[in-house]
Amino acid sequence: MAAGRDASDRPQGGDRDRADVRLAEGRLGEAELQFLARRLAVAHAGAPVDPDAASHAGPDALAARSKAQVAEAEAVAADLAAAVREVAVLQEGFLAQRA
């Protein structure tokens, strides 16, 4: 619970009426989502901006990071596939010796 709040400050419905629970259950309406989006936008607009963090959040930076992650995954997948093929060859050789 947030500092300075006690159980009397919580909504009567408790956890069942939390926005995340209502959203997961399909009980959070469009108007409520728009309200939350506006509140979040206001909070973000008033927050200080760290120039270093902002440089990593622009569209170009996000696109570059996405491409790098895909390339990294492809490299790992290729290495993994090669290792699996090597194990298969060893297994086949082992089984051929026992046949």
Backbone atoms as SQL, in Angstrom:
CREATE TABLE atoms (id INTEGER PRIMARY KEY, chain TEXT, resi INTEGER, resn TEXT, atom TEXT, x REAL, y REAL, z REAL);
INSERT INTO atoms VALUES
  (1, 'A', 1, 'MET', 'N', 0.845, -1.180, 0.000),
  (2, 'A', 1, 'MET', 'CA', 0.000, 0.000, 0.000),
  (3, 'A', 1, 'MET', 'C', 0.885, 1.236, 0.000),
  (4, 'A', 2, 'ALA', 'N', 0.469, 2.265, -0.671),
  (5, 'A', 2, 'ALA', 'CA', 1.264, 3.490, -0.770),
  (6, 'A', 2, 'ALA', 'C', 1.440, 4.120, 0.603),
  (7, 'A', 3, 'ALA', 'N', 2.545, 4.826, 0.764),
  (8, 'A', 3, 'ALA', 'CA', 2.815, 5.495, 2.032),
  (9, 'A', 3, 'ALA', 'C', 1.700, 6.469, 2.350),
  (10, 'A', 4, 'GLY', 'N', 1.298, 6.501, 3.623),
  (11, 'A', 4, 'GLY', 'CA', 0.269, 7.438, 4.048),
  (12, 'A', 4, 'GLY', 'C', -1.149, 6.949, 3.779),
  (13, 'A', 5, 'ARG', 'N', -1.291, 5.751, 3.263),
  (14, 'A', 5, 'ARG', 'CA', -2.633, 5.217, 2.994),
  (15, 'A', 5, 'ARG', 'C', -2.883, 4.040, 3.916),
  (16, 'A', 6, 'ASP', 'N', -4.106, 3.907, 4.350),
  (17, 'A', 6, 'ASP', 'CA', -4.453, 2.729, 5.132),
  (18, 'A', 6, 'ASP', 'C', -5.627, 2.037, 4.460),
  (19, 'A', 7, 'ALA', 'N', -6.101, 0.966, 5.066),
  (20, 'A', 7, 'ALA', 'CA', -7.151, 0.159, 4.451),
  (21, 'A', 7, 'ALA', 'C', -8.417, 0.964, 4.187),
  (22, 'A', 8, 'SER', 'N', -8.662, 2.033, 4.965),
  (23, 'A', 8, 'SER', 'CA', -9.871, 2.829, 4.758),
  (24, 'A', 8, 'SER', 'C', -9.807, 3.643, 3.468),
  (25, 'A', 9, 'ASP', 'N', -8.606, 3.842, 2.926),
  (26, 'A', 9, 'ASP', 'CA', -8.435, 4.587, 1.677),
  (27, 'A', 9, 'ASP', 'C', -8.676, 3.721, 0.447),
  (28, 'A', 10, 'ARG', 'N', -8.708, 2.412, 0.631),
  (29, 'A', 10, 'ARG', 'CA', -8.841, 1.499, -0.507),
  (30, 'A', 10, 'ARG', 'C', -10.291, 1.428, -0.953),
  (31, 'A', 11, 'PRO', 'N', -10.506, 1.205, -2.251),
  (32, 'A', 11, 'PRO', 'CA', -11.876, 1.052, -2.734),
  (33, 'A', 11, 'PRO', 'C', -12.563, -0.116, -2.035),
  (34, 'A', 12, 'GLN', 'N', -13.869, -0.026, -1.880),
  (35, 'A', 12, 'GLN', 'CA', -14.627, -1.059, -1.189),
  (36, 'A', 12, 'GLN', 'C', -14.480, -2.431, -1.836),
  (37, 'A', 13, 'GLY', 'N', -14.333, -2.471, -3.160),
  (38, 'A', 13, 'GLY', 'CA', -14.248, -3.754, -3.856),
  (39, 'A', 13, 'GLY', 'C', -12.916, -4.460, -3.696),
  (40, 'A', 14, 'GLY', 'N', -11.925, -3.789, -3.126),
  (41, 'A', 14, 'GLY', 'CA', -10.614, -4.399, -2.956),
  (42, 'A', 14, 'GLY', 'C', -9.956, -4.705, -4.288),
  (43, 'A', 15, 'ASP', 'N', -9.181, -5.771, -4.314),
  (44, 'A', 15, 'ASP', 'CA', -8.427, -6.134, -5.517),
  (45, 'A', 15, 'ASP', 'C', -9.314, -6.397, -6.721),
  (46, 'A', 16, 'ARG', 'N', -10.511, -6.881, -6.510),
  (47, 'A', 16, 'ARG', 'CA', -11.415, -7.196, -7.622),
  (48, 'A', 16, 'ARG', 'C', -11.714, -5.959, -8.464),
  (49, 'A', 17, 'ASP', 'N', -11.672, -4.775, -7.858),
  (50, 'A', 17, 'ASP', 'CA', -11.982, -3.551, -8.585),
  (51, 'A', 17, 'ASP', 'C', -10.751, -2.785, -9.061),
  (52, 'A', 18, 'ARG', 'N', -9.560, -3.386, -8.921),
  (53, 'A', 18, 'ARG', 'CA', -8.365, -2.746, -9.469),
  (54, 'A', 18, 'ARG', 'C', -8.482, -2.703, -10.987),
  (55, 'A', 19, 'ALA', 'N', -7.910, -1.683, -11.592),
  (56, 'A', 19, 'ALA', 'CA', -8.009, -1.511, -13.049),
  (57, 'A', 19, 'ALA', 'C', -7.394, -2.690, -13.793),
  (58, 'A', 20, 'ASP', 'N', -6.252, -3.201, -13.330),
  (59, 'A', 20, 'ASP', 'CA', -5.624, -4.313, -14.043),
  (60, 'A', 20, 'ASP', 'C', -6.484, -5.572, -13.997),
  (61, 'A', 21, 'VAL', 'N', -7.140, -5.805, -12.868),
  (62, 'A', 21, 'VAL', 'CA', -8.022, -6.971, -12.744),
  (63, 'A', 21, 'VAL', 'C', -9.246, -6.784, -13.640),
  (64, 'A', 22, 'ARG', 'N', -9.828, -5.586, -13.588),
  (65, 'A', 22, 'ARG', 'CA', -10.997, -5.316, -14.430),
  (66, 'A', 22, 'ARG', 'C', -10.661, -5.426, -15.911),
  (67, 'A', 23, 'LEU', 'N', -9.470, -4.944, -16.306),
  (68, 'A', 23, 'LEU', 'CA', -9.054, -5.036, -17.705),
  (69, 'A', 23, 'LEU', 'C', -8.922, -6.499, -18.118),
  (70, 'A', 24, 'ALA', 'N', -8.263, -7.311, -17.298),
  (71, 'A', 24, 'ALA', 'CA', -8.078, -8.727, -17.606),
  (72, 'A', 24, 'ALA', 'C', -9.413, -9.460, -17.723),
  (73, 'A', 25, 'GLU', 'N', -10.392, -9.018, -16.964),
  (74, 'A', 25, 'GLU', 'CA', -11.715, -9.658, -16.981),
  (75, 'A', 25, 'GLU', 'C', -12.658, -9.017, -17.991),
  (76, 'A', 26, 'GLY', 'N', -12.187, -8.023, -18.732),
  (77, 'A', 26, 'GLY', 'CA', -13.039, -7.359, -19.717),
  (78, 'A', 26, 'GLY', 'C', -14.071, -6.430, -19.098),
  (79, 'A', 27, 'ARG', 'N', -13.810, -5.960, -17.867),
  (80, 'A', 27, 'ARG', 'CA', -14.763, -5.090, -17.180),
  (81, 'A', 27, 'ARG', 'C', -14.310, -3.634, -17.129),
  (82, 'A', 28, 'LEU', 'N', -13.256, -3.286, -17.857),
  (83, 'A', 28, 'LEU', 'CA', -12.778, -1.913, -17.875),
  (84, 'A', 28, 'LEU', 'C', -13.193, -1.310, -19.210),
  (85, 'A', 29, 'GLY', 'N', -14.039, -0.286, -19.145),
  (86, 'A', 29, 'GLY', 'CA', -14.609, 0.287, -20.357),
  (87, 'A', 29, 'GLY', 'C', -13.705, 1.265, -21.072),
  (88, 'A', 30, 'GLU', 'N', -14.113, 1.629, -22.286),
  (89, 'A', 30, 'GLU', 'CA', -13.359, 2.557, -23.125),
  (90, 'A', 30, 'GLU', 'C', -13.168, 3.909, -22.431),
  (91, 'A', 31, 'ALA', 'N', -14.212, 4.431, -21.812),
  (92, 'A', 31, 'ALA', 'CA', -14.109, 5.726, -21.139),
  (93, 'A', 31, 'ALA', 'C', -13.083, 5.680, -20.008),
  (94, 'A', 32, 'GLU', 'N', -13.070, 4.588, -19.268),
  (95, 'A', 32, 'GLU', 'CA', -12.106, 4.452, -18.169),
  (96, 'A', 32, 'GLU', 'C', -10.676, 4.330, -18.713),
  (97, 'A', 33, 'LEU', 'N', -10.524, 3.601, -19.800),
  (98, 'A', 33, 'LEU', 'CA', -9.202, 3.478, -20.411),
  (99, 'A', 33, 'LEU', 'C', -8.714, 4.839, -20.923),
  (100, 'A', 34, 'GLN', 'N', -9.605, 5.603, -21.536),
  (101, 'A', 34, 'GLN', 'CA', -9.241, 6.938, -22.016),
  (102, 'A', 34, 'GLN', 'C', -8.841, 7.841, -20.846),
  (103, 'A', 35, 'PHE', 'N', -9.581, 7.759, -19.745),
  (104, 'A', 35, 'PHE', 'CA', -9.262, 8.541, -18.556),
  (105, 'A', 35, 'PHE', 'C', -7.872, 8.181, -18.046),
  (106, 'A', 36, 'LEU', 'N', -7.592, 6.876, -17.934),
  (107, 'A', 36, 'LEU', 'CA', -6.281, 6.430, -17.460),
  (108, 'A', 36, 'LEU', 'C', -5.172, 6.874, -18.418),
  (109, 'A', 37, 'ALA', 'N', -5.435, 6.799, -19.720),
  (110, 'A', 37, 'ALA', 'CA', -4.447, 7.221, -20.714),
  (111, 'A', 37, 'ALA', 'C', -4.140, 8.713, -20.573),
  (112, 'A', 38, 'ARG', 'N', -5.176, 9.522, -20.363),
  (113, 'A', 38, 'ARG', 'CA', -4.955, 10.964, -20.190),
  (114, 'A', 38, 'ARG', 'C', -4.151, 11.245, -18.928),
  (115, 'A', 39, 'ARG', 'N', -4.469, 10.566, -17.843),
  (116, 'A', 39, 'ARG', 'CA', -3.732, 10.758, -16.583),
  (117, 'A', 39, 'ARG', 'C', -2.268, 10.360, -16.749),
  (118, 'A', 40, 'LEU', 'N', -2.033, 9.264, -17.438),
  (119, 'A', 40, 'LEU', 'CA', -0.670, 8.799, -17.670),
  (120, 'A', 40, 'LEU', 'C', 0.090, 9.783, -18.552),
  (121, 'A', 41, 'ALA', 'N', -0.565, 10.296, -19.581),
  (122, 'A', 41, 'ALA', 'CA', 0.076, 11.273, -20.474),
  (123, 'A', 41, 'ALA', 'C', 0.447, 12.540, -19.715),
  (124, 'A', 42, 'VAL', 'N', -0.432, 13.005, -18.840),
  (125, 'A', 42, 'VAL', 'CA', -0.152, 14.202, -18.040),
  (126, 'A', 42, 'VAL', 'C', 1.033, 13.939, -17.114),
  (127, 'A', 43, 'ALA', 'N', 1.052, 12.769, -16.488),
  (128, 'A', 43, 'ALA', 'CA', 2.152, 12.435, -15.574),
  (129, 'A', 43, 'ALA', 'C', 3.475, 12.382, -16.333),
  (130, 'A', 44, 'HIS', 'N', 3.463, 11.770, -17.501),
  (131, 'A', 44, 'HIS', 'CA', 4.700, 11.677, -18.282),
  (132, 'A', 44, 'HIS', 'C', 5.126, 13.040, -18.807),
  (133, 'A', 45, 'ALA', 'N', 4.181, 13.849, -19.207),
  (134, 'A', 45, 'ALA', 'CA', 4.518, 15.177, -19.744),
  (135, 'A', 45, 'ALA', 'C', 5.175, 16.043, -18.680),
  (136, 'A', 46, 'GLY', 'N', 4.803, 15.859, -17.435),
  (137, 'A', 46, 'GLY', 'CA', 5.366, 16.658, -16.353),
  (138, 'A', 46, 'GLY', 'C', 6.627, 16.086, -15.739),
  (139, 'A', 47, 'ALA', 'N', 7.010, 14.889, -16.166),
  (140, 'A', 47, 'ALA', 'CA', 8.185, 14.241, -15.578),
  (141, 'A', 47, 'ALA', 'C', 9.460, 14.777, -16.225),
  (142, 'A', 48, 'PRO', 'N', 10.538, 14.855, -15.446),
  (143, 'A', 48, 'PRO', 'CA', 11.802, 15.291, -16.030),
  (144, 'A', 48, 'PRO', 'C', 12.294, 14.263, -17.058),
  (145, 'A', 49, 'VAL', 'N', 12.980, 14.744, -18.085),
  (146, 'A', 49, 'VAL', 'CA', 13.467, 13.869, -19.147),
  (147, 'A', 49, 'VAL', 'C', 14.976, 13.721, -19.014),
  (148, 'A', 50, 'ASP', 'N', 15.423, 12.487, -18.948),
  (149, 'A', 50, 'ASP', 'CA', 16.851, 12.193, -18.925),
  (150, 'A', 50, 'ASP', 'C', 17.311, 12.119, -20.380),
  (151, 'A', 51, 'PRO', 'N', 18.170, 13.040, -20.824),
  (152, 'A', 51, 'PRO', 'CA', 18.585, 13.058, -22.231),
  (153, 'A', 51, 'PRO', 'C', 19.193, 11.738, -22.707),
  (154, 'A', 52, 'ASP', 'N', 19.962, 11.072, -21.844),
  (155, 'A', 52, 'ASP', 'CA', 20.559, 9.800, -22.233),
  (156, 'A', 52, 'ASP', 'C', 19.471, 8.750, -22.454),
  (157, 'A', 53, 'ALA', 'N', 18.513, 8.678, -21.533),
  (158, 'A', 53, 'ALA', 'CA', 17.421, 7.710, -21.693),
  (159, 'A', 53, 'ALA', 'C', 16.591, 8.049, -22.923),
  (160, 'A', 54, 'ALA', 'N', 16.345, 9.326, -23.159),
  (161, 'A', 54, 'ALA', 'CA', 15.540, 9.739, -24.306),
  (162, 'A', 54, 'ALA', 'C', 16.212, 9.347, -25.620),
  (163, 'A', 55, 'SER', 'N', 17.544, 9.351, -25.648),
  (164, 'A', 55, 'SER', 'CA', 18.252, 8.992, -26.883),
  (165, 'A', 55, 'SER', 'C', 18.058, 7.530, -27.244),
  (166, 'A', 56, 'HIS', 'N', 17.683, 6.718, -26.276),
  (167, 'A', 56, 'HIS', 'CA', 17.456, 5.288, -26.515),
  (168, 'A', 56, 'HIS', 'C', 15.995, 4.966, -26.797),
  (169, 'A', 57, 'ALA', 'N', 15.129, 5.965, -26.724),
  (170, 'A', 57, 'ALA', 'CA', 13.697, 5.715, -26.841),
  (171, 'A', 57, 'ALA', 'C', 13.090, 6.216, -28.144),
  (172, 'A', 58, 'GLY', 'N', 13.850, 6.900, -28.984),
  (173, 'A', 58, 'GLY', 'CA', 13.313, 7.409, -30.237),
  (174, 'A', 58, 'GLY', 'C', 13.062, 6.288, -31.240),
  (175, 'A', 59, 'PRO', 'N', 12.277, 6.568, -32.257),
  (176, 'A', 59, 'PRO', 'CA', 11.947, 5.549, -33.253),
  (177, 'A', 59, 'PRO', 'C', 13.178, 4.923, -33.908),
  (178, 'A', 60, 'ASP', 'N', 14.180, 5.723, -34.237),
  (179, 'A', 60, 'ASP', 'CA', 15.380, 5.178, -34.873),
  (180, 'A', 60, 'ASP', 'C', 16.137, 4.251, -33.924),
  (181, 'A', 61, 'ALA', 'N', 16.248, 4.662, -32.670),
  (182, 'A', 61, 'ALA', 'CA', 16.951, 3.833, -31.684),
  (183, 'A', 61, 'ALA', 'C', 16.202, 2.535, -31.436),
  (184, 'A', 62, 'LEU', 'N', 14.872, 2.617, -31.335),
  (185, 'A', 62, 'LEU', 'CA', 14.077, 1.400, -31.123),
  (186, 'A', 62, 'LEU', 'C', 14.189, 0.456, -32.314),
  (187, 'A', 63, 'ALA', 'N', 14.154, 0.999, -33.523),
  (188, 'A', 63, 'ALA', 'CA', 14.267, 0.166, -34.726),
  (189, 'A', 63, 'ALA', 'C', 15.637, -0.504, -34.779),
  (190, 'A', 64, 'ALA', 'N', 16.683, 0.240, -34.469),
  (191, 'A', 64, 'ALA', 'CA', 18.032, -0.330, -34.479),
  (192, 'A', 64, 'ALA', 'C', 18.173, -1.428, -33.438),
  (193, 'A', 65, 'ARG', 'N', 17.624, -1.189, -32.243),
  (194, 'A', 65, 'ARG', 'CA', 17.696, -2.205, -31.189),
  (195, 'A', 65, 'ARG', 'C', 16.917, -3.448, -31.583),
  (196, 'A', 66, 'SER', 'N', 15.774, -3.274, -32.208),
  (197, 'A', 66, 'SER', 'CA', 14.975, -4.409, -32.659),
  (198, 'A', 66, 'SER', 'C', 15.736, -5.236, -33.684),
  (199, 'A', 67, 'LYS', 'N', 16.359, -4.565, -34.654),
  (200, 'A', 67, 'LYS', 'CA', 17.144, -5.279, -35.673),
  (201, 'A', 67, 'LYS', 'C', 18.308, -6.023, -35.030),
  (202, 'A', 68, 'ALA', 'N', 18.963, -5.409, -34.063),
  (203, 'A', 68, 'ALA', 'CA', 20.090, -6.054, -33.388),
  (204, 'A', 68, 'ALA', 'C', 19.631, -7.281, -32.611),
  (205, 'A', 69, 'GLN', 'N', 18.463, -7.179, -31.969),
  (206, 'A', 69, 'GLN', 'CA', 17.942, -8.320, -31.220),
  (207, 'A', 69, 'GLN', 'C', 17.587, -9.473, -32.143),
  (208, 'A', 70, 'VAL', 'N', 17.017, -9.171, -33.299),
  (209, 'A', 70, 'VAL', 'CA', 16.687, -10.214, -34.267),
  (210, 'A', 70, 'VAL', 'C', 17.967, -10.884, -34.757),
  (211, 'A', 71, 'ALA', 'N', 18.979, -10.088, -35.085),
  (212, 'A', 71, 'ALA', 'CA', 20.255, -10.650, -35.556),
  (213, 'A', 71, 'ALA', 'C', 20.886, -11.535, -34.488),
  (214, 'A', 72, 'GLU', 'N', 20.822, -11.090, -33.243),
  (215, 'A', 72, 'GLU', 'CA', 21.381, -11.879, -32.146),
  (216, 'A', 72, 'GLU', 'C', 20.630, -13.200, -31.986),
  (217, 'A', 73, 'ALA', 'N', 19.310, -13.147, -32.064),
  (218, 'A', 73, 'ALA', 'CA', 18.501, -14.367, -31.945),
  (219, 'A', 73, 'ALA', 'C', 18.786, -15.321, -33.091),
  (220, 'A', 74, 'GLU', 'N', 18.929, -14.776, -34.293),
  (221, 'A', 74, 'GLU', 'CA', 19.230, -15.630, -35.450),
  (222, 'A', 74, 'GLU', 'C', 20.586, -16.301, -35.287),
  (223, 'A', 75, 'ALA', 'N', 21.565, -15.588, -34.770),
  (224, 'A', 75, 'ALA', 'CA', 22.896, -16.169, -34.558),
  (225, 'A', 75, 'ALA', 'C', 22.842, -17.277, -33.522),
  (226, 'A', 76, 'VAL', 'N', 22.130, -17.042, -32.430),
  (227, 'A', 76, 'VAL', 'CA', 22.006, -18.050, -31.378),
  (228, 'A', 76, 'VAL', 'C', 21.253, -19.264, -31.913),
  (229, 'A', 77, 'ALA', 'N', 20.191, -19.019, -32.678),
  (230, 'A', 77, 'ALA', 'CA', 19.412, -20.121, -33.225),
  (231, 'A', 77, 'ALA', 'C', 20.261, -20.950, -34.184),
  (232, 'A', 78, 'ALA', 'N', 21.074, -20.296, -34.989),
  (233, 'A', 78, 'ALA', 'CA', 21.939, -21.028, -35.921),
  (234, 'A', 78, 'ALA', 'C', 22.949, -21.868, -35.155),
  (235, 'A', 79, 'ASP', 'N', 23.542, -21.296, -34.110),
  (236, 'A', 79, 'ASP', 'CA', 24.493, -22.046, -33.290),
  (237, 'A', 79, 'ASP', 'C', 23.812, -23.225, -32.604),
  (238, 'A', 80, 'LEU', 'N', 22.626, -22.997, -32.106),
  (239, 'A', 80, 'LEU', 'CA', 21.873, -24.061, -31.445),
  (240, 'A', 80, 'LEU', 'C', 21.528, -25.168, -32.437),
  (241, 'A', 81, 'ALA', 'N', 21.084, -24.800, -33.620),
  (242, 'A', 81, 'ALA', 'CA', 20.739, -25.795, -34.637),
  (243, 'A', 81, 'ALA', 'C', 21.966, -26.619, -35.009),
  (244, 'A', 82, 'ALA', 'N', 23.105, -25.978, -35.139),
  (245, 'A', 82, 'ALA', 'CA', 24.340, -26.702, -35.468),
  (246, 'A', 82, 'ALA', 'C', 24.700, -27.676, -34.348),
  (247, 'A', 83, 'ALA', 'N', 24.552, -27.259, -33.101),
  (248, 'A', 83, 'ALA', 'CA', 24.858, -28.140, -31.968),
  (249, 'A', 83, 'ALA', 'C', 23.905, -29.326, -31.930),
  (250, 'A', 84, 'VAL', 'N', 22.635, -29.091, -32.217),
  (251, 'A', 84, 'VAL', 'CA', 21.660, -30.182, -32.229),
  (252, 'A', 84, 'VAL', 'C', 21.996, -31.172, -33.341),
  (253, 'A', 85, 'ARG', 'N', 22.410, -30.665, -34.506),
  (254, 'A', 85, 'ARG', 'CA', 22.811, -31.559, -35.608),
  (255, 'A', 85, 'ARG', 'C', 24.006, -32.412, -35.197),
  (256, 'A', 86, 'GLU', 'N', 24.977, -31.815, -34.514),
  (257, 'A', 86, 'GLU', 'CA', 26.150, -32.565, -34.062),
  (258, 'A', 86, 'GLU', 'C', 25.752, -33.668, -33.092),
  (259, 'A', 87, 'VAL', 'N', 24.850, -33.368, -32.175),
  (260, 'A', 87, 'VAL', 'CA', 24.377, -34.381, -31.225),
  (261, 'A', 87, 'VAL', 'C', 23.660, -35.499, -31.982),
  (262, 'A', 88, 'ALA', 'N', 22.862, -35.138, -32.970),
  (263, 'A', 88, 'ALA', 'CA', 22.145, -36.150, -33.748),
  (264, 'A', 88, 'ALA', 'C', 23.118, -37.070, -34.469),
  (265, 'A', 89, 'VAL', 'N', 24.192, -36.516, -35.026),
  (266, 'A', 89, 'VAL', 'CA', 25.205, -37.324, -35.712),
  (267, 'A', 89, 'VAL', 'C', 25.859, -38.283, -34.717),
  (268, 'A', 90, 'LEU', 'N', 26.185, -37.783, -33.529),
  (269, 'A', 90, 'LEU', 'CA', 26.773, -38.647, -32.501),
  (270, 'A', 90, 'LEU', 'C', 25.818, -39.759, -32.094),
  (271, 'A', 91, 'GLN', 'N', 24.553, -39.430, -31.925),
  (272, 'A', 91, 'GLN', 'CA', 23.561, -40.444, -31.553),
  (273, 'A', 91, 'GLN', 'C', 23.429, -41.499, -32.653),
  (274, 'A', 92, 'GLU', 'N', 23.373, -41.045, -33.891),
  (275, 'A', 92, 'GLU', 'CA', 23.254, -41.986, -35.009),
  (276, 'A', 92, 'GLU', 'C', 24.471, -42.912, -35.052),
  (277, 'A', 93, 'GLY', 'N', 25.656, -42.355, -34.833),
  (278, 'A', 93, 'GLY', 'CA', 26.872, -43.183, -34.810),
  (279, 'A', 93, 'GLY', 'C', 26.848, -44.170, -33.675),
  (280, 'A', 94, 'PHE', 'N', 26.430, -43.754, -32.518),
  (281, 'A', 94, 'PHE', 'CA', 26.325, -44.634, -31.370),
  (282, 'A', 94, 'PHE', 'C', 25.357, -45.782, -31.660),
  (283, 'A', 95, 'LEU', 'N', 24.188, -45.448, -32.208),
  (284, 'A', 95, 'LEU', 'CA', 23.194, -46.462, -32.504),
  (285, 'A', 95, 'LEU', 'C', 23.671, -47.413, -33.610),
  (286, 'A', 96, 'ALA', 'N', 24.393, -46.897, -34.605),
  (287, 'A', 96, 'ALA', 'CA', 24.888, -47.734, -35.693),
  (288, 'A', 96, 'ALA', 'C', 25.897, -48.752, -35.162),
  (289, 'A', 97, 'GLN', 'N', 26.706, -48.350, -34.179),
  (290, 'A', 97, 'GLN', 'CA', 27.675, -49.274, -33.592),
  (291, 'A', 97, 'GLN', 'C', 26.996, -50.365, -32.793),
  (292, 'A', 98, 'ARG', 'N', 25.833, -50.118, -32.286),
  (293, 'A', 98, 'ARG', 'CA', 25.119, -51.067, -31.432),
  (294, 'A', 98, 'ARG', 'C', 24.161, -51.950, -32.237),
  (295, 'A', 99, 'ALA', 'N', 23.985, -51.662, -33.512),
  (296, 'A', 99, 'ALA', 'CA', 23.014, -52.411, -34.323),
  (297, 'A', 99, 'ALA', 'C', 23.521, -53.765, -34.723);
